[in-house]
Amino acid sequence: MKTLLAGLLLAAGTASAAPVFHFNYLAGTSIQAQQGFQAAAARWSSLLNDNVTINLTVGFNSLGGGILGQAASAEDFHTYASVRNALAADATSAADATAVAHLPGGSSFGMLINRTANNPYGAGSPIPYIDHNGDANNQLLYIANAEAKALGLAVTPQTLQGCIGNCDGFIQFNSDFNFDFNPNNGTDANAFDFVGVASHEIGHVLGFISGVDILDYNSPPVNGPFEDNEFTYASTLDLFRYSAASAAQGVIDWTADARSKYFSLDGATVGPQFSTGENFGDGRQASHWKDDLFIGLMDPTAGMGETLHISGNDVLAMDAIGWNVAAIPEPSGWAMLGAGLLLLVARQRGRSGKLS
Ligand SMILES: [Zn+2]
């Protein structure tokens, strides 16, 4: 298993361009933690070919309480048409070609949605309906600044709460938890894989995000209901989010409910499943793969003793949303890796830490 992964990274390391990660460290962050963040960034740099600079503020401090860490991504609005045109101009792989060929033309996209104030089945109703009327939420995307840079879109520098200066992401881990900083010899049974968890959080900064979480957090009885045209938060990844019901109607699935949602470049091919939402879905944030199916790094939980790896599914998702990928692993190789990972996790899974 380790031989396979090493081989992949070696092959990918021949890339001529790669994202450069620029770190600002919060006071108190140990050298060991700084090196862990750098190792996580290096994993992504070895797999991605875009010549962009990503600014991250990171930290490793005592945060108290039960949270493993916190993370946030800088995001901004872009029109669907500008993102689709950028995806088309930036298409370098077979996956990109398939994805772009199946994106709707024109300035808007349709979606299955629910729980809105103007749901035709009643205000706040959980029953899904098709919203394809071309207003604000059908025209705008809300995407990570790091991803927008990879797509060549204009990005306004931002800062986030906790960041030092401008940043594309803020990541802080809680030093009250036990972390294993060396992923090359497995992960201690009583510790979390620091480099793996950091890689996961950087994955969100790079654009592995679903706006369905915003609908999930802003629907009754928690909040709202709000009109569908206020939910201008579909991400690029959401353009590849489908269910059987939405695919039958030729639109994405942007509902907050527990029906199965999957990644698909063309809508018809059923890919890996997504989580479906903390409040109204399966209890995990929609900005992740489905929990515990070992789909990839962007699984929503990490167990103590579990070593986390970037999978072919993770790389394919990054490819689809606008990153140029150095190499997509062969499915057979990743199936073998996945089988090995499954055994490792089944044997050692202990306390589980929720990743955000
Ligand atoms: Zn996460």
Boltz pocket constraint, residues with backbone or C-beta under 6 A from the ligand:
constraints:
  - pocket:
      binder: B
      contacts: [[A, 200], [A, 201], [A, 204], [A, 287], [A, 288], [A, 298], [A, 299], [A, 300], [A, 355], [A, 356]]
      max_distance: 6.0
